Amino acid sequence: MRSLRIFGLAALLVLGCSLLAPGASALAAQSRYFTVRWSNPELLRDFNDNLMIGRLGRFIQKKNIVTVEDEVYAKLDVILEKAQLVLDMYPPKMKVTVVLLPDKNAVAAVYQQKYGKEANNIAYYSLSENTVYVSVDDVNLRVIAHELGHAIVNHYFKERPPYQIHELMAQFTEKHITD
């Protein structure tokens, strides 16, 4: 009986792992605004190390940061709040998923799998999934601000604006994130 239970648990684990789509992650945590998914602890640490937020860092000094996860969430929260200020848009109940991928090739593979198109992006925001996919190797403040600009616009308007307007607002966010 015990071996049957162990076999059943092992089968569930294998099945659960096999159902993960490319780009999906085995590890995840949540904050006020974000759910972040990553495949291994090194990826989260690299994301944290590569995401330098400059002067915005003064706003995270007051937060209770104990773990790398805490610091990642503090950085993302500050970037989102500043992006909302830049756009003067404050959508209620804003929640976004961020998927950390190792490099731009992994981002391209996920994009290809989801949309059947080739793209050479280091990050993109999926409107339908409310998810930012980002290359940890290439991440920086402006990249995250741009993608979060898309997320804010997506959450703010009841009717989605045309793509060109969406893109202009994301570019505006990226340009003014450090003002």
N, C-alpha and C positions, 0 to 999 in steps of 0.2 A: 504494500500500500504506500509506504514511504517513498519507494523508488518511483512509483507511478506519479506521485505529487511532484517530485523533483523533475521528472521527465516533462510533466505538464507545465511547470514553471519555466523550464528551459525552452520549451516549444513556444510559449507566449513571448518570452524575451526575444527569440530569434524572429518570430513573426512580427513583433513590434518594431524591431530594428529594420526589417526588410521593408516595412511600409513607409519608412521615412523617405520622402522625395529627395532627389538631388538638391543640395543646398539646405535641406532641413538639418536641424542640429539635435544632438542628444542632450545637451545641457541648456537650461534656460532659467531665467529669474525675472522678476517683475518689480517695477517701481510705480510711482504715481502716473507717469506718462508712458512708460515703455515696458515692453517685454523684449528682452534680448536673448537671442539663441546663438550658441556657438558649439563647436564639435569637441574642443579640448581646452583645458585651462591655459595652455600656452597662447592660444589664439586670443583669448580674452585679455591676457596680460599684454600681448603685442598691440592689440587694439588700444588699450589704455595708454601704453607707452607712446604710440604713434599719434594719438589724438591730443595734440598740444592746443590749449585753448587761450593761451596768452593772457591778456588783461581780464578776460572773463573769469579767470581762475580766482580772482578775489571774492567772487560770489560763492564759491564752494568751500571757502575756508571756515564758514560758520556751520557747515553740515557735519554730521557725525560719520566720519569715514573710518572704517576699520579694515575692510577687505577691498580687494581689487574690484569686485562687483559694486561695492558702495561708491568707489571713485568713478567708475564708468557711468553709473546712474546719475551721480552728481553732475558730471560733465554734460551728459546728454540733457538732463533737466535744464541746466543753465543755458545751453545752446538753444533748446526749444523755446524757453521763456524769452530769450533775447530775440530770436527769430519772430516770435509773436509780436514783440515790441516794434521791430523793424517794419513788419507788415501792417501793424495796428489791427491785427486780427486775433481774437481770443476765443477760439471755438470751445464750447463747453464739453466736458467729458472726453477730452482728447486722449487717445491711447494709440500708440504706434508700435509695431513689431520691427525690430532691427535684427537682421540675420548677418552674422559675421562670417565672411568667406576668406580663405587664405590670400587669394590674389585675383587679379583681373581676369585670368583664365577661368577661374571658378565662377566668377560673376557672369562671364560670357556663356559658360555652359548652362547655368541656371536660366539665363535669359532665353537661350536657344531652346531649352527643354520646355519652357513655359509658353513661349510665343512663336516658336518655329522660325525665328529670324536671327541672323547674326548681328551682334553688337559688340563694340569694343569699349564698353563703359567700365569705369572703376566702381561705379555705384549706380543704382537706379531705384526709383520708388514705384512700386506696383500699386496703382490706384485700386484695382479690384481686390487686392489682398491687404491693403493698408500696411504694406511692409517695405522697408528699406533693405536692400541687399547691398552690402558694401565690402570692398576689398580691404582687408586689414593692412596689406602691404602699402596701399596707396591712400589710406584715409588721412584726412586733415580737416581742420575746422571748416573751411569753405565748402568742402565736399558734403559734409554732414549738414551744414546750414542750407545748402542748395536742396538736398533731398527732403529735409524737414520743411523747407518752404513749400514744396509740393504737398506734403502731408497736411500742413496748415490750411492751404488753399482748398484741398480736397475735403477737409472737415468743416470749413467755414461756410461754404456756399451750399445751399440746398440743391441748386442745379449747377453741375460742373461747368466751369467756363471753358471756352475753346482751348485746345492744347497750346497754341501760341501765347495766350494770356497766362496760362498756367506756367509755362516756361519763363516768361518775362518776370513773373512774380518770384519764382525760384531764383532766377539770376539776380534780381534785386536783393533778395535775402542774402545770397552769397556775397554780393559786393559790399553790403552794409553791415555785416555781422560784427565787425570790429569797430564800428563807429562809436 
